[in-house]
Amino acid sequence: MFITRSSDSGSATKPSSARVARALEIHRSVAACNAHIARGSDSTHALTAALMLPCYKTEFRNLVLALTSDEERELRYALDALCDCAA
């Protein structure tokens, strides 16, 4: 899944790198896990999220460590844009 907007060609939220796109997917998965955990610890989804969260975080960390400086900058801009939209 890629974060793209057809009307925003060249936008900072449109990843040009497959690794940046993958990092954004993992970031969304981490956010989803945190949301399931926050909603309640008695559901199956919260338990699954709690089990998957460390895996997602490790995968994100390893991927970020492999990024070039340009990809890292692109990821930062994309994450900043996501955080601005969420606020």
Secondary structure, 3 states (H helix, E strand, C coil): CCCCCCCCCCCCCCCCCHHHHHHHHHHHHHHHHHHHHHHCCCCHHHHHHHHHHHHHHHHHHHHHHHCCHHHHHHHHHHHHHHHHHHC
